[in-house]
Amino acid sequence: MPKISLDMPNELLDDLKLHVGDEHKFVSVADAIRTACRKMLDQLDEVDLRHGRTKGE
């Protein structure tokens, strides 16, 4: 799996970490970011479909 790096405001990272760890939704910050990216891409696909745009597959 490729690795990436990114800059993120401390406030956003602090909020994200509230949802990471034992008894929380995500097992790691990386897991939370991957899940957020997947959800965003799914939403963008839905918007494209509503506007008659296709992926070109």
mmCIF file as Biopython writes it, N, C-alpha, C and O atoms, coordinates in Angstrom:
data_model
#
loop_
_atom_site.group_PDB
_atom_site.id
_atom_site.type_symbol
_atom_site.label_atom_id
_atom_site.label_alt_id
_atom_site.label_comp_id
_atom_site.label_asym_id
_atom_site.label_entity_id
_atom_site.label_seq_id
_atom_site.pdbx_PDB_ins_code
_atom_site.Cartn_x
_atom_site.Cartn_y
_atom_site.Cartn_z
_atom_site.occupancy
_atom_site.B_iso_or_equiv
_atom_site.auth_seq_id
_atom_site.auth_asym_id
_atom_site.pdbx_PDB_model_num
ATOM 1   N N  . MET A ? 1  ? 0.848   -1.165 0.000   1.0 0.0 1  A 1 
ATOM 2   C CA . MET A ? 1  ? 0.000   0.000  0.000   1.0 0.0 1  A 1 
ATOM 3   C C  . MET A ? 1  ? 0.895   1.230  0.000   1.0 0.0 1  A 1 
ATOM 4   O O  . MET A ? 1  ? 1.800   1.326  0.829   1.0 0.0 1  A 1 
ATOM 5   N N  . PRO A ? 2  ? 0.664   2.175  -0.912  1.0 0.0 2  A 1 
ATOM 6   C CA . PRO A ? 2  ? 1.488   3.386  -0.934  1.0 0.0 2  A 1 
ATOM 7   C C  . PRO A ? 2  ? 1.308   4.213  0.343   1.0 0.0 2  A 1 
ATOM 8   O O  . PRO A ? 2  ? 0.249   4.193  0.971   1.0 0.0 2  A 1 
ATOM 9   N N  . LYS A ? 3  ? 2.337   4.918  0.698   1.0 0.0 3  A 1 
ATOM 10  C CA . LYS A ? 3  ? 2.267   5.835  1.837   1.0 0.0 3  A 1 
ATOM 11  C C  . LYS A ? 3  ? 2.252   7.255  1.309   1.0 0.0 3  A 1 
ATOM 12  O O  . LYS A ? 3  ? 2.916   7.575  0.323   1.0 0.0 3  A 1 
ATOM 13  N N  . ILE A ? 4  ? 1.482   8.107  1.982   1.0 0.0 4  A 1 
ATOM 14  C CA . ILE A ? 4  ? 1.437   9.525  1.633   1.0 0.0 4  A 1 
ATOM 15  C C  . ILE A ? 4  ? 1.670   10.341 2.892   1.0 0.0 4  A 1 
ATOM 16  O O  . ILE A ? 4  ? 1.559   9.828  4.005   1.0 0.0 4  A 1 
ATOM 17  N N  . SER A ? 5  ? 1.987   11.592 2.714   1.0 0.0 5  A 1 
ATOM 18  C CA . SER A ? 5  ? 2.054   12.503 3.858   1.0 0.0 5  A 1 
ATOM 19  C C  . SER A ? 5  ? 1.213   13.716 3.522   1.0 0.0 5  A 1 
ATOM 20  O O  . SER A ? 5  ? 1.006   14.040 2.352   1.0 0.0 5  A 1 
ATOM 21  N N  . LEU A ? 6  ? 0.732   14.380 4.552   1.0 0.0 6  A 1 
ATOM 22  C CA . LEU A ? 6  ? -0.085  15.568 4.331   1.0 0.0 6  A 1 
ATOM 23  C C  . LEU A ? 6  ? 0.044   16.501 5.513   1.0 0.0 6  A 1 
ATOM 24  O O  . LEU A ? 6  ? 0.399   16.092 6.619   1.0 0.0 6  A 1 
ATOM 25  N N  . ASP A ? 7  ? -0.250  17.751 5.258   1.0 0.0 7  A 1 
ATOM 26  C CA . ASP A ? 7  ? -0.304  18.750 6.318   1.0 0.0 7  A 1 
ATOM 27  C C  . ASP A ? 7  ? -1.758  18.897 6.734   1.0 0.0 7  A 1 
ATOM 28  O O  . ASP A ? 7  ? -2.655  18.936 5.892   1.0 0.0 7  A 1 
ATOM 29  N N  . MET A ? 8  ? -1.985  18.978 8.049   1.0 0.0 8  A 1 
ATOM 30  C CA . MET A ? 8  ? -3.336  19.073 8.574   1.0 0.0 8  A 1 
ATOM 31  C C  . MET A ? 8  ? -3.318  20.009 9.781   1.0 0.0 8  A 1 
ATOM 32  O O  . MET A ? 8  ? -2.425  19.915 10.624  1.0 0.0 8  A 1 
ATOM 33  N N  . PRO A ? 9  ? -4.288  20.902 9.870   1.0 0.0 9  A 1 
ATOM 34  C CA . PRO A ? 9  ? -4.333  21.779 11.050  1.0 0.0 9  A 1 
ATOM 35  C C  . PRO A ? 9  ? -4.470  20.954 12.336  1.0 0.0 9  A 1 
ATOM 36  O O  . PRO A ? 9  ? -5.154  19.930 12.351  1.0 0.0 9  A 1 
ATOM 37  N N  . ASN A ? 10 ? -3.820  21.402 13.407  1.0 0.0 10 A 1 
ATOM 38  C CA . ASN A ? 10 ? -3.880  20.695 14.689  1.0 0.0 10 A 1 
ATOM 39  C C  . ASN A ? 10 ? -5.309  20.495 15.171  1.0 0.0 10 A 1 
ATOM 40  O O  . ASN A ? 10 ? -5.637  19.448 15.730  1.0 0.0 10 A 1 
ATOM 41  N N  . GLU A ? 11 ? -6.159  21.494 14.958  1.0 0.0 11 A 1 
ATOM 42  C CA . GLU A ? 11 ? -7.539  21.398 15.428  1.0 0.0 11 A 1 
ATOM 43  C C  . GLU A ? 11 ? -8.263  20.233 14.762  1.0 0.0 11 A 1 
ATOM 44  O O  . GLU A ? 11 ? -9.026  19.517 15.411  1.0 0.0 11 A 1 
ATOM 45  N N  . LEU A ? 12 ? -8.025  20.047 13.476  1.0 0.0 12 A 1 
ATOM 46  C CA . LEU A ? 12 ? -8.661  18.958 12.743  1.0 0.0 12 A 1 
ATOM 47  C C  . LEU A ? 12 ? -8.124  17.608 13.226  1.0 0.0 12 A 1 
ATOM 48  O O  . LEU A ? 12 ? -8.896  16.672 13.434  1.0 0.0 12 A 1 
ATOM 49  N N  . LEU A ? 13 ? -6.820  17.508 13.402  1.0 0.0 13 A 1 
ATOM 50  C CA . LEU A ? 13 ? -6.227  16.266 13.887  1.0 0.0 13 A 1 
ATOM 51  C C  . LEU A ? 13 ? -6.715  15.941 15.296  1.0 0.0 13 A 1 
ATOM 52  O O  . LEU A ? 13 ? -7.015  14.785 15.594  1.0 0.0 13 A 1 
ATOM 53  N N  . ASP A ? 14 ? -6.796  16.939 16.156  1.0 0.0 14 A 1 
ATOM 54  C CA . ASP A ? 14 ? -7.297  16.718 17.518  1.0 0.0 14 A 1 
ATOM 55  C C  . ASP A ? 14 ? -8.730  16.201 17.496  1.0 0.0 14 A 1 
ATOM 56  O O  . ASP A ? 14 ? -9.064  15.271 18.230  1.0 0.0 14 A 1 
ATOM 57  N N  . ASP A ? 15 ? -9.579  16.794 16.661  1.0 0.0 15 A 1 
ATOM 58  C CA . ASP A ? 15 ? -10.968 16.331 16.546  1.0 0.0 15 A 1 
ATOM 59  C C  . ASP A ? 15 ? -11.016 14.901 16.017  1.0 0.0 15 A 1 
ATOM 60  O O  . ASP A ? 15 ? -11.803 14.085 16.496  1.0 0.0 15 A 1 
ATOM 61  N N  . LEU A ? 16 ? -10.183 14.600 15.038  1.0 0.0 16 A 1 
ATOM 62  C CA . LEU A ? 16 ? -10.139 13.264 14.456  1.0 0.0 16 A 1 
ATOM 63  C C  . LEU A ? 16 ? -9.727  12.225 15.502  1.0 0.0 16 A 1 
ATOM 64  O O  . LEU A ? 16 ? -10.300 11.137 15.563  1.0 0.0 16 A 1 
ATOM 65  N N  . LYS A ? 17 ? -8.748  12.562 16.308  1.0 0.0 17 A 1 
ATOM 66  C CA . LYS A ? 17 ? -8.248  11.624 17.320  1.0 0.0 17 A 1 
ATOM 67  C C  . LYS A ? 17 ? -9.289  11.282 18.383  1.0 0.0 17 A 1 
ATOM 68  O O  . LYS A ? 17 ? -9.158  10.264 19.064  1.0 0.0 17 A 1 
ATOM 69  N N  . LEU A ? 18 ? -10.312 12.106 18.537  1.0 0.0 18 A 1 
ATOM 70  C CA . LEU A ? 18 ? -11.387 11.797 19.485  1.0 0.0 18 A 1 
ATOM 71  C C  . LEU A ? 18 ? -12.160 10.549 19.074  1.0 0.0 18 A 1 
ATOM 72  O O  . LEU A ? 18 ? -12.845 9.942  19.897  1.0 0.0 18 A 1 
ATOM 73  N N  . HIS A ? 19 ? -12.053 10.166 17.810  1.0 0.0 19 A 1 
ATOM 74  C CA . HIS A ? 19 ? -12.795 9.029  17.275  1.0 0.0 19 A 1 
ATOM 75  C C  . HIS A ? 19 ? -11.907 7.809  17.017  1.0 0.0 19 A 1 
ATOM 76  O O  . HIS A ? 19 ? -12.346 6.834  16.408  1.0 0.0 19 A 1 
ATOM 77  N N  . VAL A ? 20 ? -10.657 7.869  17.484  1.0 0.0 20 A 1 
ATOM 78  C CA . VAL A ? 20 ? -9.683  6.810  17.213  1.0 0.0 20 A 1 
ATOM 79  C C  . VAL A ? 20 ? -9.287  6.118  18.516  1.0 0.0 20 A 1 
ATOM 80  O O  . VAL A ? 20 ? -9.091  6.766  19.544  1.0 0.0 20 A 1 
ATOM 81  N N  . GLY A ? 21 ? -9.175  4.798  18.454  1.0 0.0 21 A 1 
ATOM 82  C CA . GLY A ? 21 ? -8.682  4.044  19.595  1.0 0.0 21 A 1 
ATOM 83  C C  . GLY A ? 21 ? -9.681  3.014  20.072  1.0 0.0 21 A 1 
ATOM 84  O O  . GLY A ? 21 ? -10.729 2.812  19.459  1.0 0.0 21 A 1 
ATOM 85  N N  . ASP A ? 22 ? -9.343  2.362  21.179  1.0 0.0 22 A 1 
ATOM 86  C CA . ASP A ? 22 ? -10.225 1.346  21.748  1.0 0.0 22 A 1 
ATOM 87  C C  . ASP A ? 22 ? -11.600 1.938  22.036  1.0 0.0 22 A 1 
ATOM 88  O O  . ASP A ? 22 ? -11.730 3.041  22.568  1.0 0.0 22 A 1 
ATOM 89  N N  . GLU A ? 23 ? -12.617 1.169  21.667  1.0 0.0 23 A 1 
ATOM 90  C CA . GLU A ? 23 ? -14.008 1.548  21.926  1.0 0.0 23 A 1 
ATOM 91  C C  . GLU A ? 23 ? -14.454 2.757  21.106  1.0 0.0 23 A 1 
ATOM 92  O O  . GLU A ? 23 ? -15.464 3.380  21.433  1.0 0.0 23 A 1 
ATOM 93  N N  . HIS A ? 24 ? -13.726 3.097  20.055  1.0 0.0 24 A 1 
ATOM 94  C CA . HIS A ? 24 ? -14.118 4.182  19.155  1.0 0.0 24 A 1 
ATOM 95  C C  . HIS A ? 24 ? -14.325 3.618  17.762  1.0 0.0 24 A 1 
ATOM 96  O O  . HIS A ? 24 ? -14.137 2.423  17.535  1.0 0.0 24 A 1 
ATOM 97  N N  . LYS A ? 25 ? -14.704 4.462  16.846  1.0 0.0 25 A 1 
ATOM 98  C CA . LYS A ? 25 ? -15.059 3.993  15.504  1.0 0.0 25 A 1 
ATOM 99  C C  . LYS A ? 25 ? -13.854 3.545  14.680  1.0 0.0 25 A 1 
ATOM 100 O O  . LYS A ? 25 ? -13.981 2.617  13.881  1.0 0.0 25 A 1 
ATOM 101 N N  . PHE A ? 26 ? -12.712 4.163  14.846  1.0 0.0 26 A 1 
ATOM 102 C CA . PHE A ? 26 ? -11.538 3.872  14.013  1.0 0.0 26 A 1 
ATOM 103 C C  . PHE A ? 26 ? -10.392 3.325  14.852  1.0 0.0 26 A 1 
ATOM 104 O O  . PHE A ? 26 ? -10.225 3.700  16.013  1.0 0.0 26 A 1 
ATOM 105 N N  . VAL A ? 27 ? -9.599  2.431  14.250  1.0 0.0 27 A 1 
ATOM 106 C CA . VAL A ? 27 ? -8.472  1.842  14.978  1.0 0.0 27 A 1 
ATOM 107 C C  . VAL A ? 27 ? -7.223  2.712  14.913  1.0 0.0 27 A 1 
ATOM 108 O O  . VAL A ? 27 ? -6.323  2.577  15.742  1.0 0.0 27 A 1 
ATOM 109 N N  . SER A ? 28 ? -7.170  3.614  13.918  1.0 0.0 28 A 1 
ATOM 110 C CA . SER A ? 28 ? -6.006  4.493  13.784  1.0 0.0 28 A 1 
ATOM 111 C C  . SER A ? 28 ? -6.417  5.749  13.023  1.0 0.0 28 A 1 
ATOM 112 O O  . SER A ? 28 ? -7.478  5.799  12.401  1.0 0.0 28 A 1 
ATOM 113 N N  . VAL A ? 29 ? -5.561  6.753  13.088  1.0 0.0 29 A 1 
ATOM 114 C CA . VAL A ? 29 ? -5.801  7.977  12.322  1.0 0.0 29 A 1 
ATOM 115 C C  . VAL A ? 29 ? -5.807  7.655  10.831  1.0 0.0 29 A 1 
ATOM 116 O O  . VAL A ? 29 ? -6.627  8.187  10.083  1.0 0.0 29 A 1 
ATOM 117 N N  . ALA A ? 30 ? -4.890  6.782  10.396  1.0 0.0 30 A 1 
ATOM 118 C CA . ALA A ? 30 ? -4.840  6.399  8.982   1.0 0.0 30 A 1 
ATOM 119 C C  . ALA A ? 30 ? -6.152  5.742  8.552   1.0 0.0 30 A 1 
ATOM 120 O O  . ALA A ? 30 ? -6.651  6.015  7.460   1.0 0.0 30 A 1 
ATOM 121 N N  . ASP A ? 31 ? -6.709  4.882  9.399   1.0 0.0 31 A 1 
ATOM 122 C CA . ASP A ? 31 ? -7.985  4.233  9.101   1.0 0.0 31 A 1 
ATOM 123 C C  . ASP A ? 31 ? -9.093  5.279  8.969   1.0 0.0 31 A 1 
ATOM 124 O O  . ASP A ? 31 ? -9.926  5.183  8.067   1.0 0.0 31 A 1 
ATOM 125 N N  . ALA A ? 32 ? -9.111  6.257  9.839   1.0 0.0 32 A 1 
ATOM 126 C CA . ALA A ? 32 ? -10.119 7.309  9.783   1.0 0.0 32 A 1 
ATOM 127 C C  . ALA A ? 32 ? -9.999  8.123  8.494   1.0 0.0 32 A 1 
ATOM 128 O O  . ALA A ? 32 ? -11.008 8.449  7.869   1.0 0.0 32 A 1 
ATOM 129 N N  . ILE A ? 33 ? -8.782  8.447  8.103   1.0 0.0 33 A 1 
ATOM 130 C CA . ILE A ? 33 ? -8.566  9.234  6.879   1.0 0.0 33 A 1 
ATOM 131 C C  . ILE A ? 33 ? -8.960  8.423  5.650   1.0 0.0 33 A 1 
ATOM 132 O O  . ILE A ? 33 ? -9.606  8.951  4.745   1.0 0.0 33 A 1 
ATOM 133 N N  . ARG A ? 34 ? -8.576  7.133  5.605   1.0 0.0 34 A 1 
ATOM 134 C CA . ARG A ? 34 ? -8.983  6.276  4.474   1.0 0.0 34 A 1 
ATOM 135 C C  . ARG A ? 34 ? -10.499 6.193  4.359   1.0 0.0 34 A 1 
ATOM 136 O O  . ARG A ? 34 ? -11.049 6.291  3.262   1.0 0.0 34 A 1 
ATOM 137 N N  . THR A ? 35 ? -11.176 6.013  5.493   1.0 0.0 35 A 1 
ATOM 138 C CA . THR A ? 35 ? -12.633 5.912  5.500   1.0 0.0 35 A 1 
ATOM 139 C C  . THR A ? 35 ? -13.269 7.213  5.033   1.0 0.0 35 A 1 
ATOM 140 O O  . THR A ? 35 ? -14.230 7.195  4.264   1.0 0.0 35 A 1 
ATOM 141 N N  . ALA A ? 36 ? -12.740 8.336  5.490   1.0 0.0 36 A 1 
ATOM 142 C CA . ALA A ? 36 ? -13.272 9.638  5.078   1.0 0.0 36 A 1 
ATOM 143 C C  . ALA A ? 36 ? -13.094 9.858  3.580   1.0 0.0 36 A 1 
ATOM 144 O O  . ALA A ? 36 ? -13.990 10.378 2.915   1.0 0.0 36 A 1 
ATOM 145 N N  . CYS A ? 37 ? -11.940 9.464  3.051   1.0 0.0 37 A 1 
ATOM 146 C CA . CYS A ? 37 ? -11.689 9.610  1.610   1.0 0.0 37 A 1 
ATOM 147 C C  . CYS A ? 37 ? -12.651 8.748  0.798   1.0 0.0 37 A 1 
ATOM 148 O O  . CYS A ? 37 ? -13.197 9.199  -0.208  1.0 0.0 37 A 1 
ATOM 149 N N  . ARG A ? 38 ? -12.858 7.501  1.240   1.0 0.0 38 A 1 
ATOM 150 C CA . ARG A ? 38 ? -13.794 6.621  0.527   1.0 0.0 38 A 1 
ATOM 151 C C  . ARG A ? 38 ? -15.207 7.207  0.521   1.0 0.0 38 A 1 
ATOM 152 O O  . ARG A ? 38 ? -15.891 7.191  -0.502  1.0 0.0 38 A 1 
ATOM 153 N N  . LYS A ? 39 ? -15.634 7.723  1.674   1.0 0.0 39 A 1 
ATOM 154 C CA . LYS A ? 39 ? -16.976 8.297  1.773   1.0 0.0 39 A 1 
ATOM 155 C C  . LYS A ? 39 ? -17.108 9.523  0.866   1.0 0.0 39 A 1 
ATOM 156 O O  . LYS A ? 39 ? -18.119 9.688  0.183   1.0 0.0 39 A 1 
ATOM 157 N N  . MET A ? 40 ? -16.086 10.379 0.862   1.0 0.0 40 A 1 
ATOM 158 C CA . MET A ? 40 ? -16.119 11.564 0.016   1.0 0.0 40 A 1 
ATOM 159 C C  . MET A ? 40 ? -16.190 11.178 -1.459  1.0 0.0 40 A 1 
ATOM 160 O O  . MET A ? 40 ? -16.950 11.778 -2.219  1.0 0.0 40 A 1 
ATOM 161 N N  . LEU A ? 41 ? -15.403 10.181 -1.870  1.0 0.0 41 A 1 
ATOM 162 C CA . LEU A ? 41 ? -15.415 9.749  -3.269  1.0 0.0 41 A 1 
ATOM 163 C C  . LEU A ? 41 ? -16.769 9.156  -3.657  1.0 0.0 41 A 1 
ATOM 164 O O  . LEU A ? 41 ? -17.249 9.385  -4.767  1.0 0.0 41 A 1 
ATOM 165 N N  . ASP A ? 42 ? -17.385 8.395  -2.750  1.0 0.0 42 A 1 
ATOM 166 C CA . ASP A ? 42 ? -18.732 7.876  -3.004  1.0 0.0 42 A 1 
ATOM 167 C C  . ASP A ? 42 ? -19.729 9.017  -3.190  1.0 0.0 42 A 1 
ATOM 168 O O  . ASP A ? 42 ? -20.577 8.964  -4.082  1.0 0.0 42 A 1 
ATOM 169 N N  . GLN A ? 43 ? -19.629 10.042 -2.355  1.0 0.0 43 A 1 
ATOM 170 C CA . GLN A ? 43 ? -20.524 11.200 -2.467  1.0 0.0 43 A 1 
ATOM 171 C C  . GLN A ? 43 ? -20.298 11.941 -3.778  1.0 0.0 43 A 1 
ATOM 172 O O  . GLN A ? 43 ? -21.258 12.375 -4.415  1.0 0.0 43 A 1 
ATOM 173 N N  . LEU A ? 44 ? -19.051 12.089 -4.187  1.0 0.0 44 A 1 
ATOM 174 C CA . LEU A ? 44 ? -18.757 12.752 -5.459  1.0 0.0 44 A 1 
ATOM 175 C C  . LEU A ? 44 ? -19.300 11.947 -6.635  1.0 0.0 44 A 1 
ATOM 176 O O  . LEU A ? 44 ? -19.779 12.525 -7.611  1.0 0.0 44 A 1 
ATOM 177 N N  . ASP A ? 45 ? -19.229 10.615 -6.551  1.0 0.0 45 A 1 
ATOM 178 C CA . ASP A ? 45 ? -19.812 9.761  -7.597  1.0 0.0 45 A 1 
ATOM 179 C C  . ASP A ? 45 ? -21.317 9.984  -7.695  1.0 0.0 45 A 1 
ATOM 180 O O  . ASP A ? 45 ? -21.863 10.056 -8.796  1.0 0.0 45 A 1 
ATOM 181 N N  . GLU A ? 46 ? -21.992 10.095 -6.549  1.0 0.0 46 A 1 
ATOM 182 C CA . GLU A ? 46 ? -23.439 10.338 -6.537  1.0 0.0 46 A 1 
ATOM 183 C C  . GLU A ? 46 ? -23.768 11.690 -7.161  1.0 0.0 46 A 1 
ATOM 184 O O  . GLU A ? 46 ? -24.731 11.805 -7.919  1.0 0.0 46 A 1 
ATOM 185 N N  . VAL A ? 47 ? -22.980 12.705 -6.849  1.0 0.0 47 A 1 
ATOM 186 C CA . VAL A ? 47 ? -23.201 14.039 -7.431  1.0 0.0 47 A 1 
ATOM 187 C C  . VAL A ? 47 ? -23.014 13.980 -8.943  1.0 0.0 47 A 1 
ATOM 188 O O  . VAL A ? 47 ? -23.810 14.546 -9.692  1.0 0.0 47 A 1 
ATOM 189 N N  . ASP A ? 48 ? -21.962 13.298 -9.392  1.0 0.0 48 A 1 
ATOM 190 C CA . ASP A ? 48 ? -21.724 13.161 -10.829 1.0 0.0 48 A 1 
ATOM 191 C C  . ASP A ? 48 ? -22.897 12.467 -11.514 1.0 0.0 48 A 1 
ATOM 192 O O  . ASP A ? 48 ? -23.321 12.892 -12.589 1.0 0.0 48 A 1 
ATOM 193 N N  . LEU A ? 49 ? -23.421 11.419 -10.915 1.0 0.0 49 A 1 
ATOM 194 C CA . LEU A ? 49 ? -24.570 10.715 -11.504 1.0 0.0 49 A 1 
ATOM 195 C C  . LEU A ? 49 ? -25.785 11.630 -11.589 1.0 0.0 49 A 1 
ATOM 196 O O  . LEU A ? 49 ? -26.485 11.633 -12.601 1.0 0.0 49 A 1 
ATOM 197 N N  . ARG A ? 50 ? -26.042 12.403 -10.541 1.0 0.0 50 A 1 
ATOM 198 C CA . ARG A ? 50 ? -27.192 13.332 -10.543 1.0 0.0 50 A 1 
ATOM 199 C C  . ARG A ? 50 ? -27.066 14.382 -11.626 1.0 0.0 50 A 1 
ATOM 200 O O  . ARG A ? 50 ? -28.070 14.857 -12.157 1.0 0.0 50 A 1 
ATOM 201 N N  . HIS A ? 51 ? -25.838 14.748 -11.954 1.0 0.0 51 A 1 
ATOM 202 C CA . HIS A ? 51 ? -25.610 15.782 -12.971 1.0 0.0 51 A 1 
ATOM 203 C C  . HIS A ? 51 ? -25.331 15.208 -14.350 1.0 0.0 51 A 1 
ATOM 204 O O  . HIS A ? 51 ? -24.939 15.928 -15.268 1.0 0.0 51 A 1 
ATOM 205 N N  . GLY A ? 52 ? -25.535 13.909 -14.484 1.0 0.0 52 A 1 
ATOM 206 C CA . GLY A ? 52 ? -25.385 13.278 -15.789 1.0 0.0 52 A 1 
ATOM 207 C C  . GLY A ? 52 ? -23.956 13.065 -16.213 1.0 0.0 52 A 1 
ATOM 208 O O  . GLY A ? 52 ? -23.688 12.801 -17.385 1.0 0.0 52 A 1 
ATOM 209 N N  . ARG A ? 53 ? -23.028 13.175 -15.275 1.0 0.0 53 A 1 
ATOM 210 C CA . ARG A ? 53 ? -21.627 12.919 -15.593 1.0 0.0 53 A 1 
ATOM 211 C C  . ARG A ? 53 ? -21.325 11.471 -15.256 1.0 0.0 53 A 1 
ATOM 212 O O  . ARG A ? 53 ? -21.794 10.954 -14.241 1.0 0.0 53 A 1 
ATOM 213 N N  . THR A ? 54 ? -20.547 10.817 -16.098 1.0 0.0 54 A 1 
ATOM 214 C CA . THR A ? 54 ? -20.160 9.434  -15.811 1.0 0.0 54 A 1 
ATOM 215 C C  . THR A ? 54 ? -18.655 9.380  -15.614 1.0 0.0 54 A 1 
ATOM 216 O O  . THR A ? 54 ? -17.930 10.317 -15.948 1.0 0.0 54 A 1 
ATOM 217 N N  . LYS A ? 55 ? -18.208 8.267  -15.066 1.0 0.0 55 A 1 
ATOM 218 C CA . LYS A ? 55 ? -16.782 8.095  -14.782 1.0 0.0 55 A 1 
ATOM 219 C C  . LYS A ? 55 ? -15.965 7.837  -16.036 1.0 0.0 55 A 1 
ATOM 220 O O  . LYS A ? 55 ? -14.743 7.983  -16.012 1.0 0.0 55 A 1 
ATOM 221 N N  . GLY A ? 56 ? -16.600 7.463  -17.112 1.0 0.0 56 A 1 
ATOM 222 C CA . GLY A ? 56 ? -15.861 7.148  -18.320 1.0 0.0 56 A 1 
ATOM 223 C C  . GLY A ? 56 ? -15.250 5.762  -18.308 1.0 0.0 56 A 1 
ATOM 224 O O  . GLY A ? 56 ? -14.269 5.495  -19.002 1.0 0.0 56 A 1 
ATOM 225 N N  . GLU A ? 57 ? -15.841 4.880  -17.511 1.0 0.0 57 A 1 
ATOM 226 C CA . GLU A ? 57 ? -15.334 3.504  -17.426 1.0 0.0 57 A 1 
ATOM 227 C C  . GLU A ? 57 ? -15.839 2.671  -18.572 1.0 0.0 57 A 1 
ATOM 228 O O  . GLU A ? 57 ? -15.516 1.487  -18.665 1.0 0.0 57 A 1 
#
